[in-house]
Amino acid sequence: MTTNNKIRKDLRLKRLNLTLKQQQIASEELCEQLIRHESFKHSKNIACYLATQGELSLMPFIDACWQQKKNIFLPVLQKCQQNALWFVPFNINTTLISNRYGILEPKHVNKQRNVKIIHLDSIFVPLVAFDLNGNRLGMGAGYYDRTLNNLKSRQKWFKPRLIGVGYDFQQVKNIKTNPWDIPMHFISTDKALHRVKN
């Protein structure tokens, strides 16, 4: 049986081997998938991410959101809680800095700018691998799982919608899950948008 670590290693390498042109085409195809989706029309506050290490970029989608006056938020590593995220506003004037992993994030000087997770309509989550049951493998540090953990105790999921984002080739048959893993409501790739039956 293939372990999650082997899946993560193999698919990260495959992702890193994509050319810039392949990444750009996939990103544009992803944007087309997302802006046509019904939930996009009803989402006002949307958390995205800035791609790193070959991740599928959301920038064309972010640009489309700005054009429609939607509010975009990006994750920032929390200073006061280990391995968790804040979500802060992101616009064309936002100053970006590299965090300790070399990932760009908004320069965060005011804790009051954080948006509560329940005020977000959608959260787009990067992934290394996914299955069609809504399970995802991330980079392995567990930031999103820790940040979103409180949502597991809710009786019904209204918002935010959790949308895993990756290339179509990152789909695997089955991901071995852990008790702390947070499943996605949708998986969006450059080729399709999959609704998960939770």
Protein Blocks (a to p, Z undefined) as FASTA:
>chain_A
ZZfklmmmmmmmmmmmpcfklmmmmmmmmmmmmmmpmklmmpmbdcddddeehiacfklm
mmmmmmnopacddddddfkbghiacdddddfklccdddfkopacdddfbfklpccfklpf
bdcdddfbdcfeopacdehnommmmmmmmmmmpmbdfbdcddddddfklpcfbdcddfkl
ccdfbdcdfkbccdddZZ
